[in-house]
Amino acid sequence: MPPVFSKPLIHPVIQGSFPSRQKRTSPCELRCPAGNPVQILHACIEKGAFSEALRRLKARNPFPAVTGRVCPHPCESACNRASHDEALAIHSLERLAADRGGRVAFRPAPATGKSVGIVGGGPAGLTCAWFCALFGHHVVVYEAAPVAGGVPRQGVPDFRLPKDAVDREVASVMELGVRIHTNVNVGQDISWEELGAKHHARVIAAGAWKERILDIPGKEYLRPALSFLKETELRRESLAGKKVLILGGGGVALDCAFTARRLKARSVALLCLENADALHAPAEEIEQARQEGITLLGSRLAQGVRKEGAEYAVDSLTVRSFSFAENGALEADTDAAPLPPVRADIIISASGLLPALDFLGGHAPEKTPRGFISAGEWGESSLPGIFAAGDATNGPSTIAEAIGSGRRCALGIHRFLTGMENVPDVTIDAEGRPVFAPAPEHTPAAHMVDFGEIYNIAYHEHAPRAKSRSAGDTLPFAELDGGLSDEDGIRESARCLHCGHCNQCGSCVEACPGHILSATDDGPIVSYPDECWHCGCCRLACSTGSISYEFPLNMLV
């Protein structure tokens, strides 16, 4: 067989791998929890086509302005470009498309007459709502808080994620006809059983809002982290002159630390199980903590809190190693000798979150050992017509993971409501409507192209990674990151190697000694397949690693 070219998909894709056109792909796309089409995003931005870039993004992720700001971007740690010079600023390019793409209008499929009730208006619930509405179903979201948006709207500080960015994308969900009832507490204002009578399918997307307080002596002195952040959104309580200690080492703990700094705390420290060099947070946030003078007290386990005059003292032990059991219980190996106590005026507990599933009563589907809903690949629970998405299924995770979970859940719901045997392939047509097609029975996974498979790496000139601008606002809670300028974004997107996707560089056509390849508007094609020598020149000349061969080869070998 002559060479096979892996090319970008023509239409925006909601679901489907389409191996007949795209047999190979990049590590960044496979690592994105939200499923962003990273490479076509970069190709659009390089041309200055911000609206088309956003259209491609929103076919998979209705919240790119959010994830473009607060996602820990595992895609960047997988970027092949890092082996050439520096990884691409993928999350900054996502944000640029979201901020500059304008209004992207998608149009729902014809109404199905089916209704979906979703408990929880966070990223998972609203993503599920977005796609269910796009598929033609009537969708109602029940949100206990006064505003929709979940953690991005209530728990992430403004200096990381301005609220107007969240509100803009929540509004786009409502534009599809989704009804959102705020201040509605399921289990109190309306029962779970009543939702079953109102809707053909129900979704548990209530998230993990119940705060876990360390069960140690003096726990009554601890202030819950998420409550601290939510209160700060409503009222900026000055912490001038106060010493703040935060128990925890994750993203919520760091958000509390940065917030305390902006509230003028005298000192801020984190006491956590992890070593100070191994926090579960992006490197730039850890660097920010160092720059802002936040003390990291790593490898410590809090043992108790004591009141000492106007201050509190926290006793702790050195942690040699730790792990978590299947049910979430901590198993730590510690030294017996206590460390000197750490004193503070305010102690914040950021020790994790639990599922908020009390509203289910005795009608809950099967749960995991940790108390979350046990759900399948498409969000299906053990009970027919009941689905689950986001933190309700796997515990606190990233916003991008919640978005990916919400999209898959919507596809599972559509399959259930329409009686399909399998989840269909879904694309978006030129008018913005979803187009459904039966999925192939067996779809091979696209091959992930490693850096070493890009033989003509010299095609890509070395270039430095683009840096975000300073936001330039001196207000304490103003957004820190000003994002990329249009010009910097266009240059940065041009650094993409397009691993596994043909970028129409023409190198293969020029290198073919038999002249069997031709350049077209859709990239190279094999014009004379029977004359292919299988010499491999096209593969060696390929600047993206997008060429492969299929066996058996023809008789000219």
N, C-alpha and C positions, 0 to 999 in steps of 0.2 A: 504494500500500500504506500502511496506517496505521503508527504508530510500532511499533518492535520493541524490546523490553526485554531487556537482558542481565542475568541474575540469577545469584546464587551457585548452585553445583552442590549437589544435595540430598544425595548420598552421598559419602563419602570416595573419592578417585580415586587410583589407582596410575598409570594410563596412560590418556590420551585427552583431547581438547580439548572435545568435545561442543558444537559450534558451534550446534546447534539451540536451546540454552539460554543459552550464554555466548559471544556474538559479540565482546565487548569485554573488555579486562582492563587491568591496571595495569603501569607500568614496573617496580615492585618485584618482582612475580611473574615477569615475563619475565627479570629480571636475576638471579634466585636460582639459583645453580649446582646446588643440591640439589633444586630444583623445589618448594620449600615453598608450600603454599596460604596465602599471607600474609593475604589479606583475610578468609577465613572463620575463620582463627586469631584475628584481632582481633575479629571479631563474637562469637565464643564467649567470649573473655576479657572483653569488655565486659559480658556477661551473668553473669560469674562462673562460667561453665561450663568450668572448667579441664580436666576429664576429656575432654570432647568436643573441646576445642582440641587436646589431646595426641593424641587418636584421629585427628583430621584430619592432624596433622603426621606421625604415624608411618606413615600410609598412603603417604607419599612419602619419609620420612627416618627411619630407625630410630635415629638418634643426635642428637636435638634438644638434649639436655643438653650435648653436646659442641659442636655448631655454635652453640648459643645463647651460648657462652662465648668461643670462639676463632675464629669465622668473621670475616673482614675486612668482612663485610656490605656487598657492593656494592649490595644492595637499597636501603640507606639513602641512598647517594649519588644514586640514581635517584628517590627519593621525591618525588612532586609536592607534598607538604605543605611542602617546603622553600621553594617559591615563595610560600607563604601566610604562614608564620612559620618553623617549624623542622621538619626531617625527623622522622619517627617513630622511636622507639627499638625498631626491629623486632627486632634480635637479643636485646634484653633481654626483650621479650615472648615470644619463642620460648623463652628460658631459663625464664621464669616458668611457661609451660605445661608444660615438661618437669619442673620441680621440684615443681609443685603438682598435676599431673594424675593422680598416683597410678599405679596399674598398669593398663595398657591391654592387654587380652587379645585377640589375633587368633587365628583358628583356621585351620589349613591346609586347602586343598582336598583331596579324596580322593586317596590315594596313586596316583601314576602308574606306580610300578615302575621309574622311571628314577633314576640316580644321578649326582651332580655332585661332582667333586673340585676344590677350590679351593686354589691355592698362595698363601698369604698371608692373615694374619688381621688386616689393617689395615682402615680404613674402607671401602675399595672391596671387598675380599674379603668382609668380614662383611655389608655391605649386600647384595651379590650373594647371599650365603648366606641372609640373612633372607628375601628375596623368592623365591628358588628353593624354600626350604622352605615358604613360604606357598602357593606354586603346587602343592605336593604332591610335590615331588621329595625324594629322600634326599640329604642334603648332608654332606660331610666336608671340613673345613678343615685344612690342613697348615701349621702355623706354626713357624718356626725358633726363635723366642724362647721364653723360659720362660712368658710370659703373652701372651694375645691382646689386641688393641687397636691394634697398630701405633704410629705416631707419637704419637697422643693419649695412649697408655698409657706410652710409654717416652721420648718426646722433648719433650713439652710440660711445662714446669715446673709444680709444684703450685700456685704462686701465680696462675697463669692458669687451670689446669684441674685440680681435685682428682681424684685417682685413683678415688675412690668413684663419681663421676659417670660415668666411663668404664666401670667394672666393672658398674655397674647396667645400662647399656645393652648391654654384651656379654652379660650374663646373659639379657636379654630375647631375644637371638638364639638362645641355647642352649635357651630354653624352647620354641621351635618345633621342637625335635628335632635341631638342628644339632650335629654332633659336631666338636669342635675338638681336634686332636692338637697339643700344644705340644712344644717341644724336638725337632721333627722337621724335619730339613734335607733337603729334596727334592734329589736328586742325590748325597746321601751316605747317609742312612738309608733312603731309598726312591727308586727311579729314576723319572724322568719317564715312561719307557715302562711301568713297573709301574702308574702311575696310569692310563694309557690302558687297561690290561687290567681295572682295577677299576671304572672309571666310564664312563658313556655320553657325558659331556661333561667337559672340563677347562677350568679358568680360570686364567690367569696374572695374578695380582694381588699379585705379590711386591714391588711398589713400587720405589722408588729409594733403596736403603740404602747403596750403595757410595759412600763419600765421595771427592769430588774434591779432591786436594791440589794447590795451585798448583805448577806446574813452574818453580820459580825457584831460584837458588842458595840453599842453606841450608834447603831445604824439610824436611829431617829435624828441624828445630827446631820445626816447626808441630804443633799439637795439633788433631786433627779435631774439628769443632764437635759433631756428633751424638754422638760417643763421649764428649765432655765432658759433655753433657747427660744421657746414659744413666748415666754413672758417678756423676753428682751425685744421681740418683734413688736410687742404692744407698748412697752414702757422701758425707756432707757434708764435703768437704775444705776446711779453712779457707784462705782466700787473704789473710788479714790481713797488711797491709804490702806486698802485691804490686801491681805495676803490670801491668794486663792490656790487651792490644791484640787486637782481633778484626778479621780481614781479611774483609770482607763487609758488605753493607748490607740484607739481607733479614730476614724474620721470624726465621729460625734465629739469625742474628747478634745480633738484639736480645734474643732469649731468652737467649743466652749472656751478653750484657751485663748484663741484669737479674739473672741467676743469680750472676754474679761479684760484683755489688753486695751480694747477700744473703749471700755467702760472705765479706763484709767486705774486699773488695779495696780497696787504697788509692786507685787510680784505674782508670777503665775508658774505653777509647776505641774507636771504630769507624773503620777506614780502608777506604773503599769507592770504587767507580767513580762511583756516582751523586752528584750534587750533594746537599749536606746537606738541601736543601729538597725533594728529589724521591726520597726513599727509597720502596721498594715495601713500605710498611707502613701500617696505619691511622693516622690523624692522632692518635688518643689514645695510641698507643704511642710515637710520636715525641715527643709532649708529655711522656709519662712519662719518656722518656730524658733530656729536658732537666731535668725536675724532679729526677731522681736524679743529676744531675751527670755524665752520660755525654757524653764529647766526641765530636763527629761530624766526622771528617776526610774531607770529601767531595771528589769529582773527583780521586782519586788512584789510581794503579796501582802496586802493590807490585812492586819489581824484584829484591829479594833480602833475605836475613836473614843478619846477621853476629853472631857471638858476641863480646861485648866484656866481659871479666871475668865478673861474675856476671849481667850483663844481656845482652839481645839488641838489636840495632839493625836497623831495617827501613828500607831505602832505597826511595824512591818517586818517581814523576814526576807532574806535573800532567796531567790528562786534559781535553782540549778537547771531545772527542765520542767516542762508542763505539757499537758495534753487535755483533750476533752473527750469524755465517754460518749457513747451513742446517744444517751439521753441529755447530753449537754453539760453534765456535771464535770467540774474541774478536778483534774488529778495533777497535783504539783509536788515536785521533789524540792524541799526547802532545807536551808540550814537551820539548826536548832537555835543558834544565838540570835536574839533580836537586834535589829538595827536601831540606831538612835532615832527617837521619834521626830516626825516632821510636823511642824506647827503651822497653823493657818487660821484665818478668820472665817473663811467660807470653804466648805468641802463639797464638791460636786461629784456625784456618782454616775459615771458613764460606763457601766458594767454590762450593757446589753439590753435587748428588748425581747419581749415575749409576745406571742400571737394574741390578738384581741378578738377572741372567738366565743366569748360568753353568750352572745346573742343566739347561738345555735342550740343552746339547751341540750336536750337529749336527742336531737335530730342531726347530729354531726356525721359526716362521712368518716371513713377510716382515717386515723391520724398516724403520724410518724412517732417514734419513741420520744422525740423532743416536743410533741404536742402540736405540730403543724399538720395541715391537711395533706394527705397522701394523694398526689395527682400524677397523671400520666403525661406523656410528651405533649399532648394537646390540651392539657388542663383538666382532663376528665377525672372525676372523683369516683369513689366506689358506689355512688348513688346516681341513677340515671337522671339527666337533666340538671345536675349540679356540677359546677366547674369551679376551679380555684386558680388564682394567679398571684404572682409576686411574693412578697414576704410571708403571706399566709401559708405558702407551700414549702418554703425552704429557710425561713428565718431572715433576719436583716441582711440585705444584700445591696448591690449598687442600683442606682436608678436605671442604668442601662440594662441590667439583668431583669428588672421589673418590666421594662418596656418590651423586651424580647418575650418574656413570659406572657404578657398581656396580648401580644399579637398572636402567639401560638394558641392561646386560649380562645381567641375570637375565631380562629380557623376551625378549632375543634367544635365550637358551638355551631358554626355554620354547617359543618358536616352533620351534626346531630339534628339540627332543625330542618334540614333539607333531605335527610335520609340518604345521604351519599355514603358509599362504602368506604371511600378514602378521602383524605383531605386533598382538594383539587390544587392544581397550579393556578395562580392568580396573577395577572398583570394589569397594568393601567393603560387604557387606550388614549388616543390623542385628545379626547374630550374629557378625560379625567375620570372615566367610569371603570370599575373593575370588570375584567374579562376572565371567566372561569373556563378551565379546560381540564379534562381527566388527567390525573398524574400518571406517569408510567408506573407499571407494577413494580419494577425494580430499577431504581435510580442510583447508579454508581456515584460515590462521592467524588467531587472534583479533586484532582491532584494538587497538593500544596507545593508551590515552587519555592525551594530554598535558594539562598543567595548563590550557592555554588552552581546552580543550574542555569544561571544567566551568564553564558559564555562570553558574550560581547559586552562586558561591563564597561569597557573603555568608551562605549558610545555615550555614556552618561558622564558629563564633566563634573568634577568636584565642585560643590557649592555649599556655603554655610546655611544652617537652619535659620529661618526667619524668626525674629524675636517679636513678642507682643509689645505693643505700646503701653506706656503708663496711662492710666485713665485720666490723670491730671486733676482729679478732684480732691481737695484737701479735707472734706468732711470725713469724720471717723468711720462711718459705715458705707461710704461710697465704694463702688466697685473698684477693686484693685487692678484688675487686668483690663486694659483697653482694647485687647484683641489686635488682629492684623489689619493694616490698611489694605485697600483693594490691590494696590500695586505689589505690596509684599505678599499678599495671598496668591496673586497670579504667579509670581516668581517661585513661591514655595510649592505650589501645586505642580509646577514644571519639574520639580526634583523627583516626583514620583517615578519609580522604576516600572510601574505597571506589571508587576510580577505575574506571569501567566496569562496576561491579556495583551493581545496585539495592539500596539500603538501606531501602526502604519508608518513605521520609520523607513520602510523600503529596503532595509539592509539585506533581507533574504532574497528579494528579487534580483538585486545587483550581484549577489554572491553565487547565484545558481549557474553552474557551468553549462547546463543543458538548455537553459532559457525556457524551462517548462512552467515557470511561475509568471503571473501577470499581476500588476497593481490595479486595483479597482477602488471605487469610492468606499467599499466595505472592506478594504484591506486586501492582502494578497490572496490569490486563488491559484489552484493548480490547473493550468490550461491544457497540459498534455500529460495526463497521469501515466499513460503506458510507457512514456519515455523517461520516467524518473529512474536515476541510477542509485538512489539511496546513498549518496556520497556523504550526506550530513553537512554539506556546506551551509545550507539554509539555517540549520540548527545552530551551527557555530557562529553564524552572523547575527542571530536573533538577539535583540537588545532587551528582551523581556522574559525569555524562557517560555514563550507561548507555543512553541512548536513541539509536536510529539509524533511518533510513528505508531502505526497499528500493524499487527501481524495477522496473517502471513504477508511477507513482502512479495513483490511480483517477480517474474522469471528473469528480469534483467539484472538481478543482484549477482 
